[in-house]
Each structure stands twice: as C-alpha cells, then as structure tokens.
Amino acid sequence: MLSLVQSDRYPPAPRRFNMAAHVLGHADRLGDKTALCIMDAAGNGERFDYRTLKQAILGTATGLLQHVRPDEKIILQLGNTPEFPIAFLGAIAAGIVPVSLSSALTEIEYREVVDTIRPALALRSINKADMALLRAFRDLPAADYAMGDPARPAFIIYTSGTGGRPTPVVHAHRAIWARQMMWDGWYGLREDDRMLHAGAFNWTYTLGTGLLDPWATGATALIPAQDITPAQLPTLMQAHKATIFAAAPGIYRRLLRAAIPALPYLRHGLSAGEKMAQPVRDAWHEATGKPVYEAFGMSECSTFISSSPANQAPDHTSGFVQQGRTVALIGPDGPVPRGTIGTIAVHKDDPGLMLGYLDRPDDTAARFQGDWFLTGDLATMDENGAITYAGRADDMMNAGGHRVSPIEVEEALTAHPLVTEAAACAVQLRTGVHVIAGFYVATDVIEEEELRDFAAARLATYKMPRLLIARDRLPRGANNKLLRRVLRDEWETTYGQA
C-alpha cells in the first residue's frame, strides 16, 4: 500500500471572489458581536465588533486606494496592533497586495525586503504618522470589494527561513477558501468559539488560525497585547473565557513552568510551527485536562496534516491528511510504500498551495516533482494513514549508515524532567566524520552521565548522541522555529577540525 491519500476534491471558490469579502461574510449578520479583542493585563484591551471591524476594513480600503493602485504591493510592518489585520484585509478588499513583515527584522533586513518587493507604500508601527493615517482611514466611506479570479495574487508572506534565507511567497485569494478544510480537520471551530492565539500577527499561523478563520466562521479572536508575557496567558484564558488556545510548542513549554489555573471554558489547544514533543503534550494534558491537537504545514501551503477532535492522532504522530487534500510521501520514483520514509508532498491542484515564490520561477519549479509540490520535510505513514514527522530533509542525520530523525533524539532528551527543550543535529568532528550532538536547555544542572543513561533507555544505540551540550537557549527564527543548522554551524566553527 502506498503512502498516498487522495481525497475528493474540495469545491472550488466562486469564479468572482475576494478573500476579504469571504472573511467578512458574517459581519452584517453578527453586527455587534465581538470580533476582535486585543487583551491587556488590566482587562482594558481594544475591542471591535463585527460591524465596526467591517467598516474599518472597507474604510481602510478606500484610504489605501488614495495612495496605491490596485495590484500594487504595500509593506505592512505593524506588530500586534489592530492596524495590521485591518490594513491587511483592507488592502486585499481593494485589490492591493499586502506584504506582512515581522517587527523583529533589523533595519538592514527591512531594507533588503524593500529592495526585493519595491512597494508602492510602506506602513510601519515605528512611524507615528503611519499609525495615525491608518486610524483616520477607518472612518472613510466603505470601498467596494474588488472581485475577480480567485487564483489572482492576494498577499505575500515570507517563509520562516529554517531552510535558508526567508523567501517571499505569493498566495492567491483562494487560499482563504482552502482553509475551510482546517475548520473540522484541525480546529473543530464553531461560531460560538473564542480563539486565543499567542503568536505574532504577521506569522501565518496567527494570521490564519488566530484571526481570519475565526472571523470567517463568525467566532471571536482574542489576541494578547504586545507587552503580555507567556506567564500571563493562563489568566487571560480564564478571564476571557477562551474556548480554544493556539500557540507554538515553545509557548506551551513556558506555560508549564508554573501552576496553571482551572480553565473551565477551554475545550482544547492547538499547536503548530514545529513538532510538539510528546512529553510536553502529556504534561499539558495532565496540568489542564485538555488535549492538544497538532498540525503540520508551511508558509507555502498552510496546514494540511493534523489531528482534530473528530479524528485524534495516535501518540507521537502529527495526524492525518485533512479531508479534501491530496498528499503523498514521495521518493525518487513517486509515492513510497507505507512505513517507508518519504518527502511530504502536496498535489499541485490544492487550492491552498502558493502561486509561487515572488519573481523566482526557477526556484518555484525546483520544488515540484511532476504533479507534486515537495515540502522538504520527511515523514512515514502507517497503515491507517497516520503520519509521523521525521524532520526536514537537510536536518536528517546519518549514524553508522542509519538515517536518524532529530525528532526522535529530541523527544528522548525532553522526556527528562529537567530538560525544557532540545535540538539534535549531526556535527562534523573532522573531515568525513560526523556524530550526533544533542543540545539542551535545562532548569538545573544535569550530570552528563545521568542524561546519557536516561536517553539510552529510550534510544537505540546508533541513535544516541555522542555529544551532549547544555545551552542557555536554542536559536530560533522570527517565528520561533528551531534553527538546527545554526547550532551545527556554530559548533563546527568553534570546535570542528579540518
């Protein structure tokens, strides 16, 4: 049996379509229901009901059209402020293409983006005049939606850069239509939900899961203000009656460092961005009594493999292919047999798949093998279709001729009660000699022999790290994804021998 799941094709988006119009499809009906609450520690966060949100977005569309022509690109670097989603959807409503950027970029990195994008306008939270202009736009007369082909460009986002330099990805208006497969396939999302997301607005995980999907279903989006710390999140969940909590695994790890209050309204948590270690998932369930449903995806196609309330994944797996998707694990000759490691691939007809990398047709073509978009991530699929993530192809390690996933080693290390996070990678001791190194962060000193014995009880001999290295922190990108290659390069630069 091959590692291939071929679902019935999801119905296409209407021939005349606008992403912002789809997101705001319930706004007139819901009126004064809270659509967005930016939560601060004092409980005085800014709120928008659906009526006000729609007016602000379409007023902003009018304002942007006074400065920018349809189809031109604008840069939005607005942080976790309400101006970001309003400007983002306002641009899309007007047929303008927004490019969302992290506030963590250095000025040099920002200038590199400007040189690449060549925007007609750039709006940044560090410029008070930009923020004042955006707030003034909200009260302008509402623009009409720019309807058109669902496959035309809608917005641009940057990849996380885990495999190299961040790259601009062009998405179509239909990308929001495709996200409907996630509502049941991952979230269990309902109109009466109150979704609290702990990420940065510009990250696709927060933008989609925390804002656009709740609004498209008529739910309420709860977003922490920029000065909220992870330690404050449980109190906010309790006070704002959050029913779903979404965050990266690192946030869950930080929350588990302290006692978590009762969360009677919470149904479950969501995790994405990187693989969640099973010990973290188990500890969260023990502390809260609530499950966590994980999803696998990427900037080029959002999520397409997940666990969900309706289809819970077995322990240590990432979940199942969402209904409506066609996904395979690919080898050189096509889908591999089940139980065999292969590259996760999405069929080219998936409506959520990117249009391509901006102005990089060769790079776009290089990601395809026939009809399949290759993610660069490896996994196995069992007989029931459950998928176990093995890491990125360039993160896989070779030990004595065996391919070893860093995920396996990291889960063995983080199972230790004092280890809060871990990363594994192959480092070069000298030319032609590579060994597995395990880097870890712990809450207290651990004797190396103790940690080695602990891991040895959970790992085959050939999977055991030759090196165990304590770190104060692990390198992560702007979206909090673990950067194993940085650890490898740093170690080899300092200790490697030619």
C-alpha positions as a printed NumPy array, in Angstrom:
array([[  0.   ,   0.   ,   0.   ],
       [  1.411,   3.375,  -0.995],
       [  1.805,   6.456,   1.19 ],
       [ -0.881,   8.34 ,  -0.707],
       [ -4.151,   9.87 ,   0.493],
       [ -6.343,  11.097,  -2.343],
       [ -9.496,  12.83 ,  -1.12 ],
       [-12.433,  14.011,  -3.156],
       [-11.505,  17.434,  -4.47 ],
       [-12.766,  20.332,  -2.349],
       [-15.351,  22.511,  -4.16 ],
       [-13.625,  25.415,  -5.946],
       [-14.041,  29.036,  -4.898],
       [-16.653,  31.08 ,  -6.794],
       [-15.438,  32.456, -10.131],
       [-15.719,  36.027,  -8.82 ],
       [-14.112,  36.092,  -5.424],
       [-12.37 ,  38.329,  -2.917],
       [-10.583,  36.988,   0.145],
       [-11.638,  39.881,   2.407],
       [-15.282,  39.525,   1.354],
       [-15.138,  35.853,   2.324],
       [-13.597,  36.621,   5.733],
       [-16.275,  39.234,   6.458],
       [-19.156,  37.176,   5.108],
       [-20.869,  37.004,   8.537],
       [-20.217,  40.623,   9.566],
       [-23.605,  42.079,   8.629],
       [-25.488,  39.251,  10.345],
       [-23.41 ,  39.335,  13.541],
       [-23.343,  43.131,  13.919],
       [-22.362,  43.98 ,  17.49 ],
       [-20.836,  40.591,  18.371],
       [-17.175,  40.931,  19.414],
       [-14.923,  40.005,  16.508],
       [-11.558,  41.038,  17.973],
       [-10.249,  41.796,  21.434],
       [ -6.646,  42.872,  21.97 ],
       [ -6.169,  41.77 ,  25.586],
       [ -4.011,  43.737,  28.004],
       [ -3.095,  42.795,  31.556],
       [ -5.549,  45.32 ,  33.049],
       [ -8.516,  43.943,  31.118],
       [ -8.897,  47.135,  29.088],
       [ -7.968,  45.782,  25.669],
       [ -9.247,  47.364,  22.472],
       [-12.356,  45.682,  21.065],
       [-14.009,  45.598,  17.649],
       [-17.447,  44.192,  16.943],
       [-18.173,  42.762,  13.502],
       [-19.929,  45.899,  12.287],
       [-17.057,  48.154,  13.36 ],
       [-14.446,  45.757,  12.002],
       [-16.056,  45.662,   8.557],
       [-16.362,  49.448,   8.443],
       [-12.731,  49.872,   9.494],
       [-11.526,  47.407,   6.832],
       [-13.551,  48.859,   3.96 ],
       [-12.797,  52.431,   5.055],
       [ -9.112,  51.497,   5.048],
       [ -9.546,  50.077,   1.546],
       [-10.808,  53.493,   0.441],
       [ -7.892,  55.243,   2.13 ],
       [ -5.288,  52.945,   0.614],
       [ -6.725,  53.475,  -2.87 ],
       [ -5.992,  57.19 ,  -2.439],
       [ -2.278,  56.311,  -2.288],
       [ -1.892,  52.998,  -4.147],
       [ -3.296,  51.486,  -7.346],
       [ -4.879,  48.018,  -7.436],
       [ -2.365,  45.181,  -8.   ],
       [  0.474,  47.235,  -6.487],
       [  2.268,  45.942,  -3.381],
       [  2.408,  47.554,   0.062],
       [  4.528,  46.6  ,   3.068],
       [  2.852,  46.203,   6.468],
       [  5.157,  46.076,   9.484],
       [  2.622,  46.864,  12.194],
       [  3.224,  44.383,  15.02 ],
       [  0.414,  43.035,  17.222],
       [ -1.786,  46.064,  16.709],
       [ -5.33 ,  46.102,  15.318],
       [ -3.997,  48.257,  12.477],
       [ -2.302,  45.184,  10.996],
       [ -5.304,  42.906,  10.251],
       [ -7.432,  45.931,   9.308],
       [ -4.813,  47.171,   6.82 ],
       [ -4.113,  43.629,   5.599],
       [ -7.756,  42.907,   4.768],
       [ -8.357,  46.484,   3.641],
       [ -5.637,  46.12 ,   1.033],
       [ -6.981,  42.773,  -0.152],
       [-10.528,  44.148,  -0.309],
       [ -9.229,  46.902,  -2.616],
       [ -7.243,  44.523,  -4.834],
       [ -3.914,  45.731,  -3.423],
       [ -1.298,  43.105,  -2.454],
       [ -0.059,  43.431,   1.164],
       [  3.292,  42.045,   2.299],
       [  3.344,  41.267,   6.028],
       [  6.65 ,  41.619,   7.876],
       [  7.845,  40.765,  11.359],
       [  8.587,  43.647,  13.728],
       [ 11.711,  41.725,  14.76 ],
       [ 13.533,  42.479,  11.489],
       [ 16.631,  44.608,  11.738],
       [ 16.763,  47.795,   9.664],
       [ 19.215,  46.083,   7.289],
       [ 16.835,  43.148,   6.844],
       [ 13.948,  45.545,   6.31 ],
       [ 15.829,  47.418,   3.578],
       [ 16.587,  44.109,   1.837],
       [ 12.861,  43.375,   1.766],
       [ 12.1  ,  46.815,   0.351],
       [ 14.659,  46.255,  -2.407],
       [ 13.019,  42.925,  -3.243],
       [  9.366,  43.95 ,  -3.021],
       [  9.635,  47.502,  -4.429],
       [  6.421,  48.542,  -2.65 ],
       [  4.206,  51.442,  -3.643],
       [  3.738,  52.195,   0.067],
       [  5.226,  51.026,   3.381],
       [  3.348,  51.337,   6.676],
       [  5.265,  50.723,   9.918],
       [  4.255,  50.845,  13.56 ],
       [  7.503,  52.658,  14.413],
       [  6.224,  55.653,  12.403],
       [  3.555,  57.54 ,  14.351],
       [  2.362,  59.247,  11.184],
       [  1.649,  55.867,   9.569],
       [ -0.419,  54.729,  12.54 ],
       [ -2.372,  57.998,  12.623],
       [ -3.064,  57.701,   8.891],
       [ -4.379,  54.152,   9.259],
       [ -6.662,  55.119,  12.129],
       [ -8.045,  58.006,  10.066],
       [ -8.761,  55.636,   7.168],
       [-11.242,  53.664,   9.307],
       [-13.892,  56.386,   9.132],
       [-13.779,  56.887,   5.364],
       [-16.708,  55.714,   3.19 ],
       [-16.617,  51.986,   2.545],
       [-14.972,  50.801,  -0.671],
       [-16.496,  48.117,  -2.848],
       [-14.794,  44.724,  -2.836],
       [-12.511,  44.179,  -5.835],
       [-13.97 ,  40.907,  -7.082],
       [-12.124,  38.734,  -9.573],
       [-10.363,  35.476, -10.34 ],
       [ -9.755,  33.522,  -7.091],
       [ -6.348,  32.499,  -8.466],
       [ -5.012,  36.061,  -8.727],
       [ -2.418,  37.275,  -6.171],
       [ -3.876,  38.376,  -2.826],
       [ -0.944,  38.706,  -0.399],
       [  2.73 ,  37.912,   0.121],
       [  4.342,  36.375,   3.176],
       [  7.91 ,  35.388,   3.94 ],
       [  8.967,  31.837,   4.763],
       [ 10.414,  31.294,   8.225],
       [ 13.927,  30.785,   6.873],
       [ 14.505,  27.426,   8.606],
       [ 15.991,  26.024,   5.41 ],
       [ 17.986,  29.137,   4.492],
       [ 17.159,  32.769,   3.803],
       [ 13.488,  33.807,   4.129],
       [ 11.761,  33.881,   0.734],
       [  8.657,  35.851,  -0.381],
       [  5.706,  33.567,  -1.136],
       [  2.774,  34.764,  -3.266],
       [ -0.672,  33.47 ,  -2.24 ],
       [ -3.942,  33.712,  -4.147],
       [ -7.335,  34.905,  -2.931],
       [ -8.415,  31.244,  -2.992],
       [ -6.003,  30.486,  -0.115],
       [ -8.686,  31.562,   2.385],
       [-11.229,  29.323,   0.679],
       [ -8.911,  26.342,   1.123],
       [ -8.605,  26.988,   4.855],
       [-12.145,  25.681,   5.349],
       [-10.641,  22.171,   5.248],
       [ -8.901,  23.004,   8.527],
       [-12.02 ,  24.043,  10.44 ],
       [-13.088,  20.438,  11.001],
       [ -9.801,  18.787,  10.03 ],
       [ -7.889,  20.519,  12.825],
       [ -9.719,  23.099,  14.928],
       [-13.24 ,  21.826,  15.49 ],
       [-14.02 ,  25.549,  15.059],
       [-17.546,  26.859,  15.746],
       [-19.256,  30.239,  15.658],
       [-19.513,  30.337,  19.452],
       [-15.761,  29.81 ,  19.923],
       [-13.385,  32.32 ,  21.486],
       [ -9.957,  31.643,  19.942],
       [ -6.929,  32.884,  21.875],
       [ -3.728,  32.841,  19.814],
       [ -0.363,  33.654,  21.38 ],
       [  1.65 ,  34.407,  18.245],
       [  2.72 ,  37.472,  16.269],
       [  0.141,  38.804,  13.804],
       [  2.448,  38.635,  10.786],
       [  3.076,  34.888,  11.266],
       [  0.779,  32.849,   9.003],
       [ -0.148,  30.616,  11.946],
       [ -1.511,  33.599,  13.909],
       [ -2.886,  35.434,  10.9  ],
       [ -4.871,  32.442,   9.695],
       [ -5.682,  30.467,  12.833],
       [ -5.939,  33.401,  15.233],
       [ -7.751,  35.989,  13.095],
       [ -9.007,  35.12 ,   9.611],
       [-10.52 ,  31.71 ,  10.366],
       [-12.408,  32.847,  13.491],
       [-13.861,  35.782,  11.547],
       [-14.753,  33.605,   8.556],
       [-16.738,  31.346,  10.906],
       [-18.237,  34.166,  12.99 ],
       [-16.175,  33.368,  16.109],
       [-14.265,  35.785,  18.378],
       [-10.495,  36.341,  18.093],
       [ -8.611,  37.024,  21.345],
       [ -5.061,  38.315,  20.866],
       [ -2.607,  39.269,  23.66 ],
       [ -1.292,  42.834,  23.561],
       [  2.365,  43.228,  22.665],
       [  3.513,  43.569,  26.296],
       [  1.798,  40.388,  27.55 ],
       [  4.204,  37.673,  28.745],
       [  3.577,  33.931,  28.382],
       [  3.162,  33.667,  32.165],
       [  0.082,  35.903,  31.92 ],
       [ -1.667,  33.834,  29.251],
       [ -3.468,  31.338,  31.533],
       [ -5.04 ,  34.196,  33.481],
       [ -6.172,  35.804,  30.221],
       [ -7.585,  32.485,  29.001],
       [ -9.584,  32.229,  32.194],
       [-10.744,  35.856,  32.293],
       [-11.766,  35.996,  28.621],
       [-13.372,  32.539,  28.595],
       [-11.192,  31.242,  25.778],
       [-12.526,  28.011,  24.306],
       [ -9.526,  27.257,  22.045],
       [ -5.883,  28.176,  22.717],
       [ -3.343,  28.216,  19.886],
       [  0.416,  28.592,  20.246],
       [  3.769,  27.165,  19.189],
       [  5.181,  24.295,  21.301],
       [  7.672,  26.65 ,  22.944],
       [  4.836,  28.656,  24.495],
       [  3.289,  25.503,  25.949],
       [  6.685,  24.602,  27.46 ],
       [  6.955,  28.014,  29.103],
       [  3.413,  27.867,  30.494],
       [  4.142,  24.508,  32.107],
       [  6.898,  26.02 ,  34.251],
       [  4.264,  27.3  ,  36.688],
       [  0.928,  26.123,  38.015],
       [ -1.926,  26.65 ,  35.566],
       [ -5.306,  27.772,  36.934],
       [ -8.511,  25.923,  36.147],
       [ -9.657,  26.627,  32.584],
       [-13.307,  25.542,  32.603],
       [-14.187,  27.123,  29.241],
       [-11.224,  25.733,  27.299],
       [-12.064,  22.75 ,  25.063],
       [ -8.616,  22.098,  23.637],
       [ -5.331,  23.565,  22.478],
       [ -3.776,  23.799,  19.015],
       [ -0.082,  23.51 ,  18.2  ],
       [  1.872,  24.207,  15.003],
       [  5.106,  25.782,  13.828],
       [  7.295,  22.843,  14.856],
       [  6.829,  19.309,  16.18 ],
       [  5.494,  19.214,  19.745],
       [  7.351,  16.69 ,  21.879],
       [  5.112,  14.024,  23.377],
       [  6.241,  14.815,  26.954],
       [  5.057,  18.414,  26.502],
       [  1.696,  17.239,  25.188],
       [  1.327,  14.804,  28.089],
       [  2.319,  17.416,  30.662],
       [ -0.223,  19.915,  29.278],
       [ -2.98 ,  17.33 ,  29.432],
       [ -2.03 ,  16.42 ,  32.987],
       [ -1.958,  20.088,  34.075],
       [ -5.193,  21.188,  32.371],
       [ -7.149,  18.059,  31.495],
       [ -7.34 ,  19.392,  27.912],
       [ -5.942,  17.759,  24.749],
       [ -3.683,  19.484,  22.233],
       [ -4.269,  18.934,  18.513],
       [ -1.224,  19.367,  16.323],
       [ -0.935,  20.342,  12.66 ],
       [  1.82 ,  20.233,  10.093],
       [  2.063,  22.86 ,   7.387],
       [  4.278,  25.509,   5.879],
       [  4.205,  29.037,   4.537],
       [  3.688,  27.726,   1.007],
       [  0.518,  25.787,   1.846],
       [ -0.565,  26.471,   5.426],
       [ -1.56 ,  23.236,   7.237],
       [ -2.759,  20.072,   5.531],
       [ -1.922,  17.297,   8.033],
       [ -3.45 ,  17.45 ,  11.503],
       [ -5.086,  15.834,  14.468],
       [ -8.559,  17.037,  15.43 ],
       [-11.369,  16.462,  17.915],
       [-13.125,  14.359,  15.272],
       [-10.012,  12.381,  14.271],
       [ -7.455,  12.212,  17.057],
       [ -3.95 ,  11.175,  16.088],
       [ -2.071,   8.351,  17.84 ],
       [  0.687,   9.405,  20.232],
       [  3.926,  10.608,  18.615],
       [  2.249,  11.213,  15.235],
       [  1.319,  14.53 ,  13.603],
       [ -2.112,  13.406,  12.456],
       [ -3.917,  12.584,   9.234],
       [ -4.306,  14.219,   5.838],
       [ -7.214,  16.66 ,   6.033],
       [-10.357,  15.788,   4.113],
       [-10.248,  17.44 ,   0.688],
       [ -6.438,  17.303,   0.386],
       [ -4.31 ,  15.02 ,  -1.773],
       [ -0.99 ,  14.32 ,  -0.06 ],
       [  1.725,  11.721,  -0.562],
       [  5.109,  10.758,   0.822],
       [  7.375,  10.841,  -2.203],
       [ 10.599,   9.094,  -3.154],
       [ 12.567,   9.385,  -6.415],
       [ 10.006,   7.232,  -8.238],
       [  6.811,   8.594,  -6.681],
       [  4.825,   7.63 ,  -3.556],
       [  6.743,   5.267,  -1.275],
       [  5.259,   2.176,   0.456],
       [  3.623,   2.795,   3.824],
       [  6.072,   2.546,   6.684],
       [  8.872,   3.919,   4.471],
       [ 10.273,   7.382,   4.974],
       [  9.491,   9.845,   2.193],
       [  9.195,  13.563,   1.466],
       [  5.821,  15.089,   2.337],
       [  4.274,  16.344,  -0.901],
       [  1.074,  18.226,  -1.757],
       [ -0.703,  17.846,  -5.096],
       [ -0.361,  20.85 ,  -7.388],
       [ -4.161,  21.272,  -7.546],
       [ -4.505,  22.015,  -3.822],
       [ -6.311,  25.397,  -3.677],
       [ -4.2  ,  26.482,  -0.7  ],
       [ -0.883,  25.963,  -2.477],
       [  1.087,  29.123,  -3.216],
       [  1.17 ,  30.687,  -6.669],
       [  4.951,  30.691,  -6.399],
       [  7.986,  32.47 ,  -4.995],
       [  7.991,  36.146,  -5.983],
       [  9.937,  36.668,  -9.23 ],
       [ 11.656,  33.274,  -8.802],
       [ 10.169,  30.913, -11.418],
       [ 13.184,  28.593, -11.367],
       [ 13.043,  28.253,  -7.562],
       [  9.306,  27.573,  -7.793],
       [  9.749,  24.904, -10.494],
       [ 12.53 ,  23.254,  -8.478],
       [ 10.066,  22.498,  -5.654],
       [  7.945,  20.252,  -7.879],
       [  8.373,  16.619,  -8.852],
       [  5.813,  16.067, -11.567],
       [  2.407,  16.972, -10.091],
       [  3.744,  17.127,  -6.527],
       [  4.978,  20.109,  -4.524],
       [  7.827,  18.844,  -2.331],
       [  7.866,  20.351,   1.143],
       [ 11.409,  19.285,   2.038],
       [ 10.066,  17.588,   5.19 ],
       [ 10.259,  13.85 ,   5.797],
       [  7.736,  11.51 ,   7.39 ],
       [  6.317,   7.989,   7.437],
       [  2.684,   6.946,   7.023],
       [  1.255,   3.913,   8.811],
       [ -1.398,   1.53 ,   7.525],
       [ -4.166,   3.689,   8.992],
       [ -2.862,   6.869,   7.335],
       [ -1.36 ,   8.429,  10.48 ],
       [  1.748,  10.441,   9.629],
       [  4.843,  10.585,  11.838],
       [  7.048,  13.602,  11.183],
       [ 10.788,  12.898,  10.879],
       [ 12.201,  16.401,  10.341],
       [ 13.466,  18.368,   7.384],
       [ 15.454,  16.519,   4.763],
       [ 18.5  ,  18.697,   5.428],
       [ 18.191,  18.028,   9.192],
       [ 18.262,  14.226,   8.881],
       [ 21.307,  12.625,  10.486],
       [ 23.359,   9.622,   9.384],
       [ 24.695,   7.349,  12.103],
       [ 26.571,   4.237,  11.022],
       [ 24.604,   4.065,   7.778],
       [ 21.24 ,   4.558,   9.551],
       [ 19.096,   7.614,   8.898],
       [ 18.099,   9.156,  12.237],
       [ 15.419,  11.774,  12.721],
       [ 16.34 ,  14.632,  15.078],
       [ 12.767,  14.469,  16.392],
       [ 13.388,  11.046,  17.963],
       [ 16.503,  12.217,  19.787],
       [ 14.887,  15.463,  20.926],
       [ 11.849,  13.672,  22.343],
       [ 14.111,  11.333,  24.317],
       [ 16.001,  14.28 ,  25.82 ],
       [ 12.937,  16.407,  26.622],
       [ 11.39 ,  13.464,  28.442],
       [ 13.885,  14.22 ,  31.242],
       [ 12.059,  16.273,  33.892],
       [ 14.735,  18.985,  33.98 ],
       [ 15.087,  19.437,  30.199],
       [ 12.793,  22.137,  28.82 ],
       [ 13.837,  21.959,  25.155],
       [ 16.342,  20.129,  22.981],
       [ 17.763,  20.064,  19.479],
       [ 19.724,  17.336,  17.731],
       [ 21.921,  17.628,  14.663],
       [ 24.885,  15.903,  13.052],
       [ 28.156,  17.796,  13.503],
       [ 31.476,  17.197,  11.791],
       [ 34.313,  16.258,  14.15 ],
       [ 36.813,  16.176,  11.279],
       [ 36.669,  15.634,   7.549],
       [ 34.333,  12.751,   6.803],
       [ 33.478,  12.057,  10.465],
       [ 30.042,  13.15 ,  11.696],
       [ 28.407,  12.391,  15.04 ],
       [ 25.031,  13.166,  16.6  ],
       [ 25.063,  16.093,  19.019],
       [ 22.265,  16.755,  21.468],
       [ 21.881,  20.391,  22.596],
       [ 19.536,  21.061,  25.505],
       [ 18.224,  23.694,  27.894],
       [ 17.573,  22.615,  31.483],
       [ 16.165,  24.196,  34.617],
       [ 19.117,  22.877,  36.67 ],
       [ 22.484,  21.236,  36.154],
       [ 22.273,  17.622,  34.941],
       [ 25.271,  15.35 ,  35.19 ],
       [ 26.182,  14.176,  31.693],
       [ 26.25 ,  10.516,  32.728],
       [ 22.735,  10.8  ,  34.174],
       [ 21.332,  12.368,  30.994],
       [ 23.19 ,   9.863,  28.819],
       [ 21.756,   6.922,  30.773],
       [ 18.295,   8.493,  30.659],
       [ 18.431,   8.882,  26.868],
       [ 19.993,   5.442,  26.366],
       [ 16.927,   3.851,  27.93 ],
       [ 14.811,   5.444,  25.183],
       [ 17.04 ,   5.318,  22.107],
       [ 18.712,   2.59 ,  20.082],
       [ 22.497,   2.677,  20.419],
       [ 23.03 ,   4.109,  16.938],
       [ 20.61 ,   6.979,  17.711],
       [ 22.399,   8.058,  20.887],
       [ 24.066,  11.484,  20.85 ],
       [ 27.839,  11.271,  21.012],
       [ 27.879,  14.815,  22.366],
       [ 25.541,  16.313,  24.981],
       [ 25.797,  20.091,  25.216],
       [ 23.929,  22.334,  27.661],
       [ 22.854,  25.724,  26.346],
       [ 21.226,  28.757,  27.932],
       [ 18.902,  28.926,  24.942],
       [ 18.407,  27.398,  21.499],
       [ 18.472,  29.502,  18.324],
       [ 15.066,  30.227,  16.851],
       [ 13.852,  32.245,  13.918],
       [ 11.456,  35.192,  13.933],
       [  8.523,  32.763,  14.08 ],
       [ 10.067,  30.792,  16.976],
       [ 11.041,  27.819,  14.792],
       [ 14.074,  25.849,  15.915],
       [ 17.172,  26.505,  13.769],
       [ 19.214,  23.297,  13.973],
       [ 21.528,  24.41 ,  11.168],
       [ 22.622,  27.399,  13.273],
       [ 23.657,  25.067,  16.106],
       [ 25.532,  22.874,  13.652],
       [ 27.343,  25.796,  12.049],
       [ 28.212,  27.392,  15.41 ],
       [ 29.605,  24.147,  16.803],
       [ 31.665,  23.339,  13.717],
       [ 33.036,  26.877,  13.539],
       [ 34.181,  26.68 ,  17.173],
       [ 35.189,  23.052,  17.595],
       [ 35.3  ,  21.375,  14.203],
       [ 38.581,  20.187,  12.711],
       [ 39.514,  20.122,   9.047]])
